[in-house]
Amino acid sequence: MTGRRPVGQVLRCTLCGREIVRGEEYWACNGHLACRGCLPELARRELAPCREVFGKEGRP
């Protein structure tokens, strides 16, 4: 599989629903497709299990 989509098929950001146009970069991670504008939100979601608060590490 080459990763190409059929002509006429629309690609949408799964976070905001905006259309991702041909030639525009996007990020595909764990079933999400994120446009440039939603990349910070996708990173927050995906990295949430790694989040620490200084002084509260390892506390529930």
Summary of the structure (lengths in Angstrom):
residues: 60
radius of gyration: 15.8
end to end distance: 44.2
largest distance: 52.6
contacts: 97
relative contact order: 0.16
helix: 25%
strand: 17%
